[in-house]
């Protein structure tokens, strides 16, 4: 049987297709995200300079020296396929070294994602009290439900949950940032994804034109039985 693969390539990159993280001007924001999914950190300054400080190293690195980084003309940066090692502090400053915004990001392991479907009576992870030099509460901080993937007929929607820790007298914070690079693994400390059925009416006013794609056709041969397909707009955040 002839096997045909369709590969997609985006003709014009569009920022609206990305998961954009924002933080108020001259503020410090903590954020949990899922590894392996592109994200954009916003900083509105044409001459913005970005520095990254990992949890393992205390010396900041110029972000242009870090792999998988793309800078936009407006100052924001895209982290492509971020991994756990990219957890840390991202500082955006102007050409006079004045702070514009700081992000402390915890990239949580997508391979440990706990997936449940409400329609199958599958349960999310329960809160857990642990002793890590003191009593702490490990819980899931849920993001809002994403849009239904269909309209006018039954579909599904999903929401992401991130591992957070709350210690007495402290504000909750993402698990990786609380542990500060500790290599020991805890089974409860993992992100979640929950799915449920949905049905919504179609709203043609909100429909937008999709970006232009180029389709290429490749035939699998004896020497190309294994191929990795990448969809440029695929993201767990949508």
C-alpha positions, 0 to 999 in steps of 0.5 A: 500500500502506498503511504503518503505523509502531509507535512505542514510549513507556516509561510508567515510567522504570526505572534497571535498563534503563540502562547504569550506570557505578560507581566506588568511594567517593572514587575516580577511575575512567577509562572508555571508552564509545561515543557516542550511547548513554545512560549513567548515572554513579552517585553515591549522595548525595541532595544530590549536585552534579555538575561537568563539565570538558571536554578543551578547557576547563579550567573546570568547569561545573555539570552541570545547565547541560550539555545532555542531562543528567537527575539522579535523586533518589538523586544519579546522573545520566544522559547522554542521547545523549552525543557526543565533546564530552562526553569529560572529567571528571565530578566528584560532590561533596556539598553541602559540596564534598567529593569523592564520586566522579570519572569520566574518560570517553572517548566514542568515535565510534560512527560509526567502529565497526568491526564483525566477525562471527566466524562470517564469519571477519572479523577485529578490528583488529590492534594497532598501534605508532605514534609520537606524540612517542614509541612507543605501542601502540594496541590494543582493550580488550574488554568481556565478551561480552553475553548471547545474544539468544535462548534455546533456539534459535540466536542471537547475542551481541556484545561491545564493544571500546574503543580504548586506548593504552599508552605505555612505563612508563604504564598503558593509557588510553582513546585520547581521554583520552590524546590530550587533545582532539587533533583529528587523526584516526587510522584505528586509533583507533576502537571495535569491535563483535564478533558471534558465534553462540551457543545457550543453554538457557532459564532461566525463573527468571532471566526478569523482567517487562518494563516496560509500553509504550504503542503508538501507530499512525501512518500515513505520508502524503505529507508524512511519508515520512521519520520517525526511530524511537527505541526507549527501551530500545535500547542498544549495551551490552545 
